[in-house]
Amino acid sequence: MIYRLNILFILLFSYGVSSDLEHDPNFVKSVYIEKISRFLTWPNDKESSDEFNLCLTGDSAVEKYLPRLYRKRTIKKKPVKIIRIDNFDEASKCHMVYVNNKSINQLSALKEYSVVLVGNSIGLEHKGVHINFFDEGERVRFWINPKSYKGSGIRVNHLLLSIAKIVR
């Protein structure tokens, strides 16, 4: 079990970056998106798509890093397409939606889609977001809310759950 956790830790937290960027929490969160996706499974309709659609709503601090990070990298062996969506009606094509506080009132509209909701604001893990990043000292950590993705068809590997803070 300890061996598995060590491997998970290496997969999640190793990424070739310059020392300046690795201290920027928003850059780290941008990298975590790919690392976390390794431990998620979407229903067949999403798994069979040709691209991994990473969608953004509103203003996002990670947005400036995503194009550079994922220009030549893949998520789930698929090229990454970064899409800005103005409303959640467009979210059906997304694998992940990075949400902010301004869009939190519309989250219930996403329940019908198999979309992983990722947030970066205090308390979003209690408002329907599946994964919510937070800073703990100089470290970036994340909450996972199993109740929020229940019934969505999304499966989260137990190894990812073992290193996250779980909403009870």
N, C-alpha and C positions, 0 to 999 in steps of 0.2 A: 504494500500500500504506500509506504514512504517513497519507494522508487517511482511509482506512478505520479505522486504529487510532485516529486522533483522534476520529472519529465514535463509535467503540465506547467510548472513554474518556468522552466526554460523556454517552452513554446510560447507562453504568454508574454514573457518579459524580455526576451532577447530580440534585438532589432538593431541593425547596423545604423547608428545615427551619430551625428556630431554631438560633442558634449554640450554645446549651447542649446540645441533643440531638446535633448533628453531631459533637460530641467524645466522645460515649458510644459505645464500640465495639459494644455490644450493639444500640443503635439502628441503627448503620450496617449491621450484619449483617442486621438485619430488613429494611432497605431493599434490600440486595443480593439478597435472595431474589427479589424481583420483577425486578430488573435482570438477574440471571443467567438467570432463566426465559425471557427474551426470546431467548436463544441456545440453548435446548434444544427438542427435538422429541420428543414422546411417540408411541407407536403409536396407531393410529386409535381404539381403544377409549377411551383417555384423552382424546385430542383432541376426541372428540365429546361429552364430558360437559358438562353445563350449568353446573357450578361448578368452580372450581379448589380442590381440597382440599389444604390445607396442614396436615399432621398433626404433632403433638408427642408425644414420649415422655418420661417422667420430668420432672424439673425442668429448665427451660430459662431462661436469662437473657434470651432474646429475647421470651419469652412476654408480658411486660408491655407491649411495644410493638405487637405484631401486631394486636390488635383495633382499636386507634386508627388505625394505619397503613392497614389494609385495609378499614375500614368502608365507605368510598366509592370506593376504588380497585379496579382490576381487575388480574388477571394473565392474560395470554393472552386478553384481552377477555372474561373471565368474572369474575363476582363471586367473592370469596375466602371460603371457609368454613374456619374454623380449628377443627380437631378434635383433641381429646386422645385418644390411644389408649393402652390399658393393656397390650396385647400386639400382636405383629406379625400375628396372624391378622386383625386389623381393617385392616391396611395396604393391602389390595387396592383400596380406594376412594380411596387417596391419590395425589396427583401427586408431592408431596415429603413426606419424613418428616425432621423435625429430631430427630436422635438425641443421646443423651448417653453418657457412659462406662458408666453402669449398664446400658444396653440393648445394649451392643456385642456381647455373647455371642449375641444372637438375630439378628444381621444375616444370617446364612446363610439364614434362613427367608424373607427378602425377595427372594432371587434370582429366584423365580418370578414376581414382580410387576414391572411396569414403573414402578418408583418411584425417584425421585431421592433418594438419601440424603445429607443435609447434616449435618455435624458441626461441633463447636466445641471440640475438645479435642486436645491434642498427640498425634500418632501415629495418629489415627483414619483418616487417608488411607491408611495401610498395613493397615488392618483391615477394609476393605470399603466404607468411606464413599466416595461419589463426589466430593463437594465438602466440603472441610474448611477452615473459617476459622481464621486465626491472626493475632495482632497482631505487627506488625513496627514497633517504635518506636511512633509515634502513628498509624500506618496500619493498616488492616485489609486483609489479603491473603487469598488462598485457594489451596489445593491442588486439583488435579483428578487423579483416578486413572482413566485410560482403561481399565485392565484390569478395574476393578470394575464398570463399566457395560456392558462388552462382552457381547453376547448378550441384553441386557435389552430391546432395541428402542428404547432412548433414544439420540438422536443429539445430539452436542454440536457446535455451530458452531465452525469453525476460528478465528474471531475471538476467541471466549471462551478457547479454548486458548492463544492467542497472548499473553494477559495474565496467565494463571494460572501458578503453579508446577506442573509436571507430575511426577507420581510415575513414576519409571523403574524 
